Amino acid sequence: MGLLTNHRILITGVLTDESLAFGIAERALAEGAAVILTGAGRGLSLTRRTARKLGDVGDVLELDVTQPEQVRSAVVAVTERFGHLDGLVHAIGFAPPSCLGQGMFTAPFDDVATAMNVSTYSLATLVGAFRPLLRASTARGGASVLSLDFDASRAYPLYDWMGVMKAGLESLGRYLAREVGPDQIRVNMLAAGPIRTVAAKSIPGFTHFEDTWGDRAPLGWDVHDASAVADAAVALLSPLLRLTTASIIHVDGGVHAMG
């Protein structure tokens, strides 16, 4: 019996098999979970192609977190297929080009607002919409919400407004954990070190992280290996960490704690 046997989990953010969310989905399936994937916009067809590599995960749901109608439709679809949710993985982020690598005085507020809506507010959107299904979890310790994060305790070169969005995401996670805890829903952040994914390649100067992270990490770091991130996600989704909430779990080789 796997750690996630009989768990029903909704996973967003799978685009290619390099995606962190793909690794989490693959690991969750190996541990016995039933999984539903979502995709959005122009990436939906790519998500559907990638989903085939995971085996039988059913139809990929269209879910653009900025479109209330799609959120409502996704809730209906998940209700019909699963009846309840034991886990939800938030792996969604986007910022217009002006918000990355341009400093803090270039992006107009409309672009910053877009980044906030997609990268931060979307966690509240999903938890609020799927709260009844998460509340109905049959898992020991209740349901688990997991959001992928990037350490926001410091300012990184070129990350600019996305760093602000991650700081907001971390704070939002704590507030959500406080609000939905009485429903036996826990909310945690998984702050991963840099992994070479499609999303990472859109960040100007990503090679700066690649070139220095491994040198600064006491345990070392491989930008091509996301297996430790997927393992940590499974632990957070499972009953093993059933009394852990409002926390940021770092899987970064230890860089976040170094001077």
C-alpha positions as CSV (number, residue, x, y, z in Angstrom):
1,M,0.0,0.0,0.0
2,G,1.4,3.4,-1.0
3,L,1.5,6.6,1.0
4,L,-1.4,8.1,-1.1
5,T,-3.5,5.0,-1.6
6,N,-7.2,6.1,-2.0
7,H,-6.2,9.7,-2.1
8,R,-7.8,11.9,-4.8
9,I,-5.6,14.8,-5.8
10,L,-6.1,17.7,-8.2
11,I,-2.8,18.9,-9.7
12,T,-2.4,22.1,-11.7
13,G,0.6,23.3,-13.6
14,V,1.7,20.3,-15.6
15,L,2.9,21.6,-19.0
16,T,5.8,19.2,-20.0
17,D,7.4,16.3,-18.3
18,E,10.1,18.7,-17.1
19,S,7.4,20.5,-14.9
20,L,7.7,20.1,-11.2
21,A,4.0,19.4,-11.2
22,F,4.6,16.5,-13.6
23,G,7.1,15.0,-11.2
24,I,4.7,15.4,-8.3
25,A,1.9,13.8,-10.3
26,E,4.1,10.9,-11.4
27,R,5.2,10.3,-7.8
28,A,1.7,10.6,-6.4
29,L,0.4,8.0,-8.9
30,A,3.2,5.6,-7.9
31,E,2.1,6.0,-4.3
32,G,-1.5,5.0,-5.2
33,A,-3.3,8.3,-5.7
34,A,-5.9,9.0,-8.3
35,V,-5.1,12.3,-10.0
36,I,-6.9,14.9,-12.1
37,L,-4.7,17.4,-14.1
38,T,-5.7,20.8,-15.3
39,G,-4.4,23.0,-18.1
40,A,-5.2,26.5,-19.4
41,G,-5.2,28.6,-22.5
42,R,-2.7,27.8,-25.2
43,G,-0.9,25.3,-22.9
44,L,-4.0,23.1,-22.6
45,S,-3.2,20.9,-25.6
46,L,0.4,20.5,-24.4
47,T,-0.8,19.4,-21.0
48,R,-3.1,16.9,-22.6
49,R,-0.2,15.4,-24.6
50,T,2.0,15.3,-21.6
51,A,-0.7,13.7,-19.5
52,R,-0.5,10.6,-21.7
53,K,3.0,9.9,-20.3
54,L,1.4,9.5,-16.9
55,G,-1.0,6.7,-18.0
56,D,-4.7,6.8,-17.1
57,V,-5.4,10.1,-15.5
58,G,-8.6,10.8,-17.4
59,D,-9.5,14.0,-19.2
60,V,-7.4,17.1,-18.5
61,L,-9.7,19.8,-17.1
62,E,-9.6,23.3,-18.6
63,L,-8.9,25.6,-15.7
64,D,-7.8,29.2,-16.1
65,V,-7.7,30.6,-12.6
66,T,-8.6,34.1,-13.8
67,Q,-11.9,32.9,-15.4
68,P,-14.6,32.3,-12.7
69,E,-16.7,30.3,-15.1
70,Q,-13.9,27.8,-15.7
71,V,-13.2,27.6,-12.0
72,R,-16.9,26.7,-11.4
73,S,-16.9,24.2,-14.2
74,A,-13.8,22.5,-12.9
75,V,-15.4,22.2,-9.4
76,V,-18.4,20.5,-11.0
77,A,-16.2,18.1,-13.1
78,V,-14.1,17.2,-10.1
79,T,-17.2,16.6,-8.0
80,E,-18.6,14.3,-10.6
81,R,-15.4,12.3,-11.0
82,F,-14.1,12.1,-7.5
83,G,-16.8,13.3,-5.1
84,H,-14.2,14.8,-2.8
85,L,-10.5,15.9,-2.7
86,D,-7.8,14.8,-0.4
87,G,-5.1,17.0,-2.0
88,L,-4.7,20.0,-4.2
89,V,-1.4,21.1,-5.8
90,H,-1.1,24.8,-6.8
91,A,1.7,25.0,-9.3
92,I,0.6,28.2,-11.2
93,G,2.7,31.3,-11.9
94,F,3.0,33.9,-14.5
95,A,4.4,37.4,-14.8
96,P,4.5,39.7,-17.9
97,P,8.0,40.3,-19.2
98,S,8.1,43.8,-17.7
99,C,8.0,42.3,-14.3
100,L,11.1,40.2,-14.7
101,G,14.7,41.4,-15.2
102,Q,13.7,45.1,-15.6
103,G,14.1,46.3,-12.1
104,M,11.2,47.5,-9.9
105,F,10.3,50.7,-11.6
106,T,9.5,49.6,-15.1
107,A,6.4,47.4,-14.9
108,P,3.1,49.2,-15.0
109,F,0.6,48.4,-12.3
110,D,-1.6,46.5,-14.8
111,D,1.2,44.0,-15.4
112,V,1.9,43.7,-11.7
113,A,-1.8,43.1,-11.1
114,T,-1.7,40.3,-13.7
115,A,1.2,38.7,-12.0
116,M,-0.6,38.9,-8.6
117,N,-3.8,37.5,-10.0
118,V,-2.2,34.5,-11.6
119,S,0.7,33.8,-9.3
120,T,-0.7,34.7,-5.8
121,Y,-4.4,35.3,-5.7
122,S,-5.0,32.1,-7.6
123,L,-4.2,30.1,-4.5
124,A,-7.1,31.7,-2.6
125,T,-9.2,31.2,-5.7
126,L,-8.6,27.4,-5.8
127,V,-8.8,26.8,-2.1
128,G,-12.0,28.8,-1.8
129,A,-13.6,27.1,-4.8
130,F,-12.6,23.5,-3.8
131,R,-13.0,24.0,-0.1
132,P,-16.2,21.9,0.1
133,L,-14.5,19.0,-1.7
134,L,-11.4,19.3,0.5
135,R,-13.5,19.5,3.6
136,A,-15.1,16.2,2.6
137,S,-11.7,14.4,2.5
138,T,-11.6,10.9,3.8
139,A,-7.8,10.9,4.3
140,R,-6.3,10.5,7.8
141,G,-5.7,14.0,9.0
142,G,-7.8,15.6,6.4
143,A,-6.9,17.3,3.1
144,S,-3.6,18.8,2.1
145,V,-3.1,21.9,-0.1
146,L,0.4,22.4,-1.4
147,S,1.7,25.4,-3.3
148,L,5.0,25.5,-5.1
149,D,7.1,28.4,-3.9
150,F,10.6,30.0,-4.4
151,D,12.2,31.3,-1.2
152,A,11.0,34.9,-0.7
153,S,13.1,35.7,2.4
154,R,15.6,37.6,0.2
155,A,15.8,39.6,-3.0
156,Y,17.3,37.7,-5.9
157,P,18.9,39.2,-9.0
158,L,16.4,39.7,-11.9
159,Y,13.5,38.0,-10.1
160,D,12.0,41.4,-9.3
161,W,8.2,41.5,-9.1
162,M,7.9,37.7,-9.1
163,G,9.8,37.7,-5.8
164,V,7.2,40.0,-4.4
165,M,4.5,37.6,-5.7
166,K,6.2,34.7,-3.9
167,A,6.4,36.7,-0.7
168,G,2.6,37.4,-1.0
169,L,2.0,33.7,-1.7
170,E,3.9,32.7,1.5
171,S,1.8,35.1,3.6
172,L,-1.4,34.1,1.9
173,G,-0.6,30.4,2.7
174,R,-0.4,31.2,6.4
175,Y,-3.7,33.1,6.3
176,L,-5.5,30.4,4.4
177,A,-4.1,27.7,6.8
178,R,-5.6,29.7,9.7
179,E,-9.0,30.0,8.0
180,V,-9.4,26.4,6.7
181,G,-7.7,24.6,9.5
182,P,-10.9,24.0,11.4
183,D,-12.1,22.1,8.3
184,Q,-9.1,19.8,8.7
185,I,-7.5,21.3,5.6
186,R,-3.8,22.1,5.9
187,V,-2.0,24.5,3.6
188,N,1.8,24.5,3.1
189,M,4.4,26.0,0.8
190,L,7.1,23.9,-0.9
191,A,10.0,26.1,-1.7
192,A,12.2,24.3,-4.2
193,G,15.6,25.3,-5.5
194,P,16.0,26.1,-9.2
195,I,15.0,23.3,-11.5
196,R,15.4,23.7,-15.3
197,T,11.8,23.7,-16.5
198,V,9.9,25.6,-19.2
199,A,8.8,28.2,-16.5
200,A,12.4,28.6,-15.3
201,K,13.6,29.3,-18.8
202,S,11.3,32.3,-19.0
203,I,13.1,34.0,-16.1
204,P,15.9,36.3,-17.4
205,G,19.2,35.3,-16.0
206,F,18.1,31.9,-14.8
207,T,21.6,30.7,-15.5
208,H,22.8,32.8,-12.6
209,F,20.8,30.5,-10.3
210,E,22.1,27.4,-12.1
211,D,25.7,28.5,-11.9
212,T,25.7,29.5,-8.2
213,W,23.1,27.4,-6.4
214,G,25.1,24.2,-6.2
215,D,28.1,26.0,-4.9
216,R,26.1,27.6,-2.1
217,A,24.1,24.5,-1.1
218,P,25.6,22.5,1.8
219,L,24.0,19.4,0.3
220,G,24.7,20.3,-3.3
221,W,22.1,20.9,-6.0
222,D,21.3,19.5,-9.4
223,V,19.1,21.7,-11.6
224,H,18.2,18.6,-13.7
225,D,16.9,16.5,-10.8
226,A,13.5,17.3,-9.3
227,S,13.0,13.9,-7.6
228,A,13.6,15.4,-4.1
229,V,10.9,18.0,-4.7
230,A,8.4,15.3,-5.7
231,D,9.3,13.2,-2.7
232,A,8.7,16.1,-0.3
233,A,5.4,16.9,-2.0
234,V,4.2,13.3,-1.5
235,A,5.1,13.6,2.2
236,L,3.2,16.8,2.5
237,L,0.2,15.4,0.7
238,S,0.2,12.3,2.8
239,P,-0.9,11.7,6.4
240,L,2.8,11.6,7.5
241,L,2.7,15.4,8.0
242,R,-0.9,15.6,9.0
243,L,-0.3,18.2,11.7
244,T,2.0,20.4,9.6
245,T,0.3,23.5,8.2
246,A,1.1,27.2,7.5
247,S,4.7,26.1,6.9
248,I,7.3,26.6,4.2
249,I,9.2,23.4,3.5
250,H,12.5,24.1,1.8
251,V,13.9,21.6,-0.7
252,D,16.9,23.6,-1.9
253,G,20.0,21.9,-0.6
254,G,20.0,24.4,2.3
255,V,20.7,27.6,0.4
256,H,17.9,29.5,2.1
257,A,19.7,29.3,5.4
258,M,23.2,30.3,4.2
259,G,24.7,33.7,4.4
